[in-house]
Structure formats: C-alpha cells, structure tokens
C-alpha cells in the first residue's frame, strides 16, 4: 500500500512541476513581449530579422505540458520513452508549429 502512496505523490509532484514550467514560460513570454519585444537572435543569412528571445518561453510551456501529460497518462510516457524518434517528431512538430504561429502573427522581427 505504501508504494501506491509514493506513486500518487510522484504523479502529483510531476503535475506540479509541469504547471510551474508552463507558468514560467508564460511569464517569460508576457514580460518579454512587454519589456524587450525587439531583442532577437539575428538571422545568419540576412542582416535584418531574427527570432525574438521572448518566444522561447513557449518552448518552456510545451516542455511543461509534456511533463504533465506523461504524469497524467503514464502509458503515454512509457510509449514515448520506448520510441525516441516519435518523441523527437512531436517535439519538432511543436517547434515548427510555434514558429508558424509566430510568423503568421508577425512576431518575428523584420
């Protein structure tokens, strides 16, 4: 019976850790967009443009969401643990998706 308590405690801690990461990422995006919207990583091929630093907060949010999902659905965490290429594919899709959103909303520097 004690192991069930330990498992529930670990699950709760993982969910809390995911929520904290998501909150940190959201705060990073909010304050970054308000205070330093033009700070950007420069484009290597052109003199103008770049990726605003505040947008990296979304990657922290996505990481927190992944931790929460793995904690709430342990079988999914095990499945992705056994298939690292699938995990990499989902991570790349999330990054590309966020970059597309940034481009469509004109968050990327010109």
N, C-alpha and C positions, 0 to 999 in steps of 0.2 A: 504493500500500500504506500510505503514511503516513496517508492520510485514514481508513482503517479503524481504525488505532490511535487516532486522535483521536476518532472516533465511539464506540469502546468506552470510552475514558476519560471522555467526556462522559456516556455512559449510566451508568457506574459512579458518577460524581460525583452524578448526578441521583438515583440509587437511594439513595446515602448521605445526600444532603440530605433526601430523603423520610423515611428512617429516623430521622434526627436530629429532624426536625419532629414525627414521631409520638412519639418518646421525650419530647421537651419537653412535648407536650400531655398525655401520660400522667402525667408527673411533676407537671405543673400540677394535673391532676385529683386525683391521690393526695394531694399535700401540701395542696392547697386544701380537700379534703374533711376531712382530719385536723385542720388548723390553723385554718381560717377557714370552717367549714361554714355559718355564718349570714350572711356578707357577701353581700348580694344587690343587684341593680338593682331599685329599687322599681317596683311596678306603677303605671302612670299613672292608672288609673281607680279604684283602691281604695287605702285606707290600708295594708292588710295585704298580705302576699305579695310575690313577686318572683322573679327568676331568679338563683340563686346564681352568683357570679362564677366559682367553680371549674369549673362545667360548660362554660365556654368553652374549656377545654383539649381537649374532644372535637372542636371545630371545627379546632383545630390538628392533631389526629390525622387528621381527614378530609382536610385540605389536604395533609398528608404522604403519605397513601395515594394521593391523586390524582396527586401528582408521581411517586410510584413507578410507578403504573400507566402513566402517559404515557411514562416512561422505558423500562419493560419491554416495552410494546406501542406502538411509535411510530405505527403506523397509527391506533390509537385516539386518540392525542394529536392527530394531524392531523385526524381526523374531527371531534373536538370543537372544534378550532381553526377549522374551516370552518363549524361550526354553533353559534354562541354561545348561541342560545336553548336548544338541547339541554343545553349545559353549565350554563346558568342553571337549567334544570329539574331537573337532577340535584343541583345544589347546594341548591336549595330543598327538594327531597325529603329530602336528607340532614339538613338543619337541622330540618325538621318531624319527621322520624323520631326524631332525638335528643331533641327536646322531648317527644314522646310517651313515649319511654322514661323520661325524667326524671319526667314526670307519673305514669306507672304505678308507678315505683319510689318515689314520694313524695319525690323530691329537691327539688322546688320548695317554696319557703317558703310557709307558710300565712299 
